[in-house]
């Protein structure tokens, strides 16, 4: 089959690789119909993520048709499914508590060593995202082997367009969880740093959860315009002093809840502290963790900070004093995707949440390398690229 | 001097190997390197004990064990992969067997790698069972041999941690997690 493989910094290629097969009883094989490039894929592209190997197949936002099932799978051939980016067993203590992204068992035993050393506990597994999180082949491919297929994938009703449900795989539940973690009460003002897909979905989610006002912060005009369409007030941090504006816009109180969704800039996996913590402190001399610092300082006393943005390393100059003295609460973590799928699928079917506005480009899988370059270079115009393997099949 | 020992397991001691406490752990004193690891498994104690009591099933989750032949009610023959593609073999005998609670075994005289081990199963309420594996051994080739083993990731501390994770996966999910994309790759990985 054809698949998008990582070969190094700014070097991704569509290679011909072995077809996946059923290996374990609970597996299913999915024929991919839509697969998106995620902002976090750009960190792989930029070479910031440790434990990548040349030839690794990328992609963790995908959906498709079930073409083969193992004896332990509950899926049926021909069903259309969206696959969560987290690989969760459904049987361990954490899955039992619906903490799916803390699953004990999805990550192969040998791969668990890395995070055990760095974080104190092994991480769960993700599709197409380095060997620390399992080394599983990802979804930017014609076919994918999906482990624990009786737990992860959600079946999509016939007749519903891929574009409407694809983002159930990651960014929609991630934005929703970010808002849930902000513990929004009716009448609250919520500030959201970053108007990428997760930030924009957090804006929509915050309103659905009863926020009276949402203030969205970014510097790309197009993304701020999208946030405004959903009812958010906006701050362009290149034009405006963010802290001062937030205080004035909230009558000197500060936002009740602050959401740091600056994934792209603040994504911290670049901090390769597996091998080198000194390097981390050099990176942190830059502005990359600015958003979480600013969120903590801007937040009202007794307020909540929610952090869907991914951090991987050790943060210097964390405003711990402000955090303690103001009595803030911080909630964060990878998304427990499976927990939110039924509710969010309903919200989409009832028209309460729209996700299609996000897609700016649709490309055949064969043009995925161009897609990465475009997404990397033009973040104002390119909000989301969806790859469609079928476009190649038609051309062939 | 008063005894300054705390309540932590001997294998977590900063100084020494903890092997002096083998007796406290109901282990035969076969060797001077002690490894002990615990894992919590979301299954009943009796089920885990039963699986482990049949030593021939150990290779399904223990990576470096090629084969265990059960030769009698309390005796078995172990074939284990060693660094550099070779294997080592020994006979072992069960030295303690408490149903649903603990199994201890020891290599018999003449084993190339003298060793003993014990696996203990304790109830953990709603979380299932805490499984603790303790292994006492003489590293082949002494300290150098231990370093070589570490290089090949067959060092017993690493091995025990990974084996227990696989045991947990098998017991909780019915399968051992793998990132292999097809059966051939999977065969090569577990070979």
Interface residues (C-beta under 8 A of the other chain):
Chain A: X17 X18 X19 X20 X21 X22 X23 X24 X25 X26 X72 X89 X90 X91 X92 X93 X96 X104 X105 X106 X107 X108 X109 X110 X111 X112 X113 X116 X122 X125 X134 X135 X136 X137 X145 X147 X148
Chain B: X40 X42 X127 X128 X153 X158 X161 X162 X163 X165 X166 X168 X169 X172 X173 X174 X175 X176 X177 X178 X179 X180 X181 X182 X183 X185 X186
